Amino acid sequence: MKLALFGAEGKVGAVLLPLLARAGHEVKAIEIGDEPDVRGLDACVDFTTPEAAPANVRAALEQGVSCVVGTTGWDPQPLHELAAANGLRLFVAPNFSIGAVLMMRFAREAAAFFPRAEIIELHNEAKKDAPSGTARATAELIGGDTVIHSVRLPGLVAHQEVIFGGEGQLLTIRHDTTARESFAEGVLLALQKLDTLPPGLTVGLDTLL
């Protein structure tokens, strides 16, 4: 596929760029502040910031290009109609690590058997949104008033722990991303299945598994 990668010089983008190329994709690197010219491309991938992503995605959709977005901290719902009206796909996932998606799925199943849970999410200090999109999505799956604790420190990549408490027992479900290369498998899966999705907005890598 011919792709545009928004945020190609960012922490995730810099790792993703060579992996996309190695998978056989032809990638146009676009950094924040560059002209979002994506005409004639097959798809766009965005790993930027909550401030930049909405404009990038809107520009791509207006140019007739579907999008795969890993940027969190913004609401993609307002762009659903634009994508659907143009027969385009807008795929957004709070986490592209397959292990993290399985962690969320297991947490949803465990929630039926425990009265309370709390979430601890830990990310590098450069991550701007808190709590993370993954933590918010996990809390929604669990239901109730699940408390989220956010940690931002140097040396971290992306980590989440879901702790369930019951009488006389604890259950901890934890996922650790130790390198951003783990996101590539999910991005490649999303690109592979992008054309099979219905026009408009689709949220979550779990919809593809």
Secondary structure by P-SEA (a helix, b strand, c coil): cbbbbccccccccccaaaaaaaaccbbbbbccccccccccccbbbbccccccaaaaaaaaaaacccccccccccccccaaaaaaaacbbbbbbccccaaaaaaaaaaaaaccccccbbbbbbbcccccccccaaaaaaaaaaccbbbbbbbbbccccbbbbbbbbcccbbbbbbbbbcccccaaaaaaaaaaacccccccccccccccc
